[in-house]
Amino acid sequence: MFTRRLEAVKQKITESRLHGFFITSLPNIRYLTGFTGSNAILFLTPDRNFFFTDGRYESQSSEEVKDARVIIAKGSLLEAFAHNVSLKAKDRIGIEAGSVSVAAFNNMKKIARHVRFAPTVAVIEEVRACKDESEIESIKQASKITDRVFNKILAILKPGTKELEVAAEISYWHRLFGAESDAFEPIVASGVRGAFPHARASSNKIKRGDLVTIDLGCRLNGYHCDLTRTVSIGKPSPQMKKIHAIVLEAIERVLEQARDGVQARFMDSVARSSIRARGYGKYFCHSLGHGLGLEVHELPRVSGRSKDVLQNGSVLTLEPGIYIPHVGGVRIEDDVVIRGDGKEVLSSIPRELVIL
């Protein structure tokens, strides 16, 4: 598994005419080696792989790291790199522009003055965008846990319950059912607060007649899931019931188009056109979705500006929403695996409006 991933990344390195690649992103390091710690550098050349970490992870790295020479640094990881890796004058070394700080970059230039550093964007992330079956299985299992949690919290959604209490229950049940952690801080937004797409759970008490948007997910084996449903506490107003129906129609139209070879921006346009045709286009204020895996947000991007194309093995979220200031909001989100000419939806939770 790790050998295949390393080979795919090295092929891209060769195509970019690089003599080596300096990797500092921990999700990328985990993807290529299996390492789950918090401090490491991975350096790849066409024929060698060097892994650097500190003494806290000596035993852990010996068990986890695959297909790389493990070097335990006595001082900084960059110093260990300088002592153990020989670079030729004018070698062109790739670095991850998105994860290297200015301070780290300046230190790299000090220890390797004679090489040329080439900032790169999404080299490994593009390989990660197409998941193998082991990755998909982890996301599936995470989704099953989150489905169980969602069903559990329906029992506490009632007038007088605080949003924070619901969020705490989500985190508790995720752990109890075997997740490593929440994938992100759960969103629980009731009433007019539903108009905030990324509302943080507050001490606000849920009221009868409120729609409550709940966005939750968990991490399992390093992989994430992401689910959103909007439920009604008692009979919803005619306006909010209508809005939910419009969002439901939008996600169902998008799901009909999900398959290998479809442009991500087309998916976004399908949802946006559906909502716009019903008169609520200006209230859909974010992109349709995003890739999902070792990070909650990764490739492919599913937006109107995206140049990404869905592939067999892509895992992504689809989450259309409508958010009306001072009134409320609705979002429905599912995780989807692209499977050849079709798709596999990972959640078993119904999308229809639940009235409690």
Number of C-alpha atoms within 10 A of each C-alpha: 12 15 13 10 17 19 13 14 21 21 13 16 21 13 9 14 12 19 19 23 25 20 21 19 19 19 19 19 21 19 22 24 22 19 23 19 15 11 15 24 18 24 22 21 16 14 7 11 18 18 24 24 24 18 13 12 19 15 9 13 24 13 11 14 19 18 15 17 14 17 21 18 18 11 11 12 19 19 14 17 21 13 11 12 10 9 15 11 11 13 15 19 22 24 21 19 17 12 13 17 11 10 8 12 13 11 14 19 13 10 14 19 12 14 17 16 21 15 14 15 13 14 18 24 16 15 16 27 24 22 19 14 10 10 20 19 14 19 28 22 21 29 25 19 24 27 19 15 23 23 10 14 14 13 9 13 20 17 14 12 15 20 23 19 17 21 21 13 16 26 21 15 20 25 16 13 14 14 23 17 19 22 23 16 18 26 26 28 30 30 22 17 26 28 23 20 20 14 17 16 21 17 11 17 16 21 19 16 18 24 31 27 27 27 24 26 28 32 29 21 15 22 22 28 34 28 24 25 22 24 24 24 20 16 14 17 13 8 11 20 15 13 23 23 15 22 26 22 15 23 25 13 15 21 19 11 15 25 22 19 14 15 20 23 20 20 24 24 17 18 26 25 14 19 25 16 10 11 11 19 16 12 16 22 13 15 21 26 22 20 25 27 25 23 16 20 16 18 25 27 25 27 20 17 12 16 13 18 18 28 22 19 21 25 30 28 25 28 27 27 30 27 22 19 13 12 13 23 28 31 27 24 25 24 24 24 28 22 17 14 13 14 20 14 15 21 21 11 16 8 20 13 17 15 13 14
